[in-house]
Amino acid sequence: MSAFAYAGGELHAEKVALAEVAERYGTPCYVYSRAAIEAAYRDFHEAFAGLRYLVCYAVKANGNVAVLDILARLGSGFDIVSGGELARVQAAGGLASRTVFSGVGKTADEMAAALAADILCFNVESAAELETLAGVAAREGRRARVSFRVNPDVDPGTHPYISTGLKENKFGVPIAEALALYRYAAELPSIAVTGIDMHIGSQITELAPYRDAAGKVLALADTLAREGVLLQHVDLGGGLGVRYRDEQPVPLIDYAQMVRRLMDGRREKLILEPGRRLVADAGVLLTRVLYLKSGPERGFAIVDAAMNDLLRPALYEAWHAIDAVRPRVAAPARWDIVGPVCESADFLGHDRMLALAQGDLLAVRTAGAYGMSMSSNYNARPRACELVVDGASVHIARRRERIDDLFSAESRLP
């Protein structure tokens, strides 16, 4: 059951009316449901029960400290891609010992910080990165636990911008080169080879790409075992899609059954890196109609949220459902839902059939992932506030930025 549902003719987040949220906290704002996040995490826990596994939530999907805190309390691990994300995890009470560090461009300073925190593993993505990490670890007097992110050259069937497992993508070690790199790493005194990793993309809605990629990665793990390099874990990444419009997401139980078959009889622990699947449905972007503007071909509903608040439609032409918080009993008209930013790409939705009036509240659905985490201050717009609803309570997870926040780190010339 959705955490965002209509009651008494208006949309609620759990037990809180979104109209009341807008009145008290203003718009635009992101509203997250604690219950929805917890339910999504527990779905993973139930689907993989009986396996030796660790869920490492992909922080890039939504790195708000309150969201991370919810997941940390449930026992989640974390998948990070920067030193800033590591700091967020630590601030939220997450355990470094349950954190894996991915990303193609880790700096020496980030590596040193992660080593000092004693993270679970570095997902190394190139030979050059391995050399840098080995040097940093030696200098710090530590052994870095590493897994190689292997690029299996498998098409995930998703948007090109979020495909990461093809040979033309920047991510991972080409599978043809991985064996030699593992052999080399196993001889380095400051490196401890502990795992193997893959991540082929995001918003994936079919099992076949996962099965093909995992098969290649597990075959490589078996080859390593025959050579005496015994891995402690297999990381199958994340990327499970959600329903934005008419997609048919892979049922979690089907994915879990496939993984069980792949891991049957294996000695390695399983690591999973879901992001979107845990938080996307747990959030909405609440926005207010500023003006209605008619045109010769279409009408424009100009709202106070924009591409700087939610970039996905402009970046990917992504589709999000947009619903009235208090639907009107009137004939709907066709509207483009657009923001105030000075770009023609500044839209949240095209061709939406809605009955609207100036001042109406709209909820942009499935906005809990890659919303606030991709936001910016473009056009000198303060970023939205973030709220977590917990039953009948509302927690300010991030206050709304003020105008003076925009230039508080800047200075005029002397």
Residue, then its C-alpha position, 0 to 999 in steps of 0.5 A: m500500500s502506498a504511503f501517499a494516498y487520498a483521504g477526504g479528498e486530499l493527498h496525504a503522506e502517511k497520516v499528514a495532509l500534504a496541504e497542511v505540509a505546504e502551508r506550514y513549510g512552504t513549497p517547493c519541498y520534498v516529502y519522504s515517508r519513513a514507513a515506505i523506506e522501512a517497508a522497502y528495506r524489509d522487503f529485501h530482508e524478507a526476499f533474501a532471508g537465509l542467505r549470507y548477504l548485506v544490503c549496501y544502500a546506494v547513497k547517491a540516490n538520496g543522501n539526506v542524513a535523516v534518510l541514511d539514519i532510517l536505514a542505518r537503524l535497520g542495519s543497512g550498509f552503504d555504497i558510497v562514491s565520494g568522501g562526502e558520502l562517507a562523511r554523510v554515512q558517518a554523520a547518520g550513524g552508519l557503520a564504515s565496516r558495512t560501507v563499500f566505496s565505488g566510483v571511478g575517480k577516488t582521490a588519494d585524500e578520499m582513500a586515506a579517509a576511507l582507510a582511516a574509517d576502516i571501510l569494508c571494501f574499495n570497489v576498484e575500477s582501474a589499474a591506475e586506481l589500484e596503484t594509487l590505493a596501494g601507495v596510499a595504504a602503504r603510506e598509511g601503514r594499512r592494507a586496503r581491502v579491495s574488490f574489482r568492479v568488473n565491466p561484463d559488457v552486458d547491455p542493461g536495456t536502460h537509458p544510455y546515461i544510466s547504463t554502466g556495464l557496456k565496454e564503451n562506458k567509463f565504469g569498471v575493469p574490462i572483463a578481459e583484463a580483470l584476471a591479470l589485474y587480480r593476479y597482480a593485486a594479490e601480490l601487493p603487500s598493502i592490498a587484500v583482495t576480498g571480493i568481486d563487484m559488478h553494477i551494470g546500470s540503473q532503472i533496469t526492468e529485466l532479469a536477463p541482463y543481471r543473469d548474463a552479467a552475474g554469470k560472467v562475474l561468477a565464472l571469473a570468481d571460480t577461475l580465481a579460486r582455482e588459482g588460490v585467490l579465494l574471494q570473501h564476497v560477491d557484489l551484484g550491484g544494484g539498479l533494480g527499476v521502479r514504476y514511474r509510468d508504464e514500466q514493469p519492474v522486476p518483482l523483488i522475489d523473482y530477482a531474489q530467486m534468480v540470485r539464490r540460484l546463482m549463489d547456490g553452493r557458493r562460499e562467498k557472502l552476497i552484497l547488494e547495492p539498491g538505491r532507487r528501489l529503496v527510496a524512489d516511491a518513498g518521496v514526492l516533490l510538493t509544488r504550487v501553481l504560480y501562474l496559468k498561461s494559455g498558448p496557441e498549442r498548449g497551456f503552461a502551468i508555471v509552478d514554483a519547482a523547477m529543473n534545479d529541484l528535479l533534474r530527471p525530466a530535463l536530463y533524461e526526459a524522465w516521466h513522473a506522475i503529477d497529481a493534484v493534492r486537492p483534485r478539482v471537480a471540473a473538466p481537465a485540460r492539457w497542461d505542460i508543468v514547467g518551472p521558472v528557470c530560464e531554460s526551455a528544458d525546464f519542465l516537470g511534465h508534458d501533456r498532463m490532463l489536470a483541472l487546475a487553478q492558480g495556487d493549486l498544489l501538485a505532488v510530483r510522484t516517485a521523487g525520493a530518488y535522484g531528486m534532491s541529490m541532483s539538485s542545484n542552485y541554478n538561476a540562484r534559486p535556494r534549494a528546497c527543504e526536505l521533510v520526513v513524515d513519520g505517522a502523524s509527525v513531520h521532521i525537518a530533514r533539511r531546512r530550506e536554503r536562504i538567499d544568503d546561503l547562496f553566497s555565504a562561501e563567496s567574497r568580493l575582490p579586495 
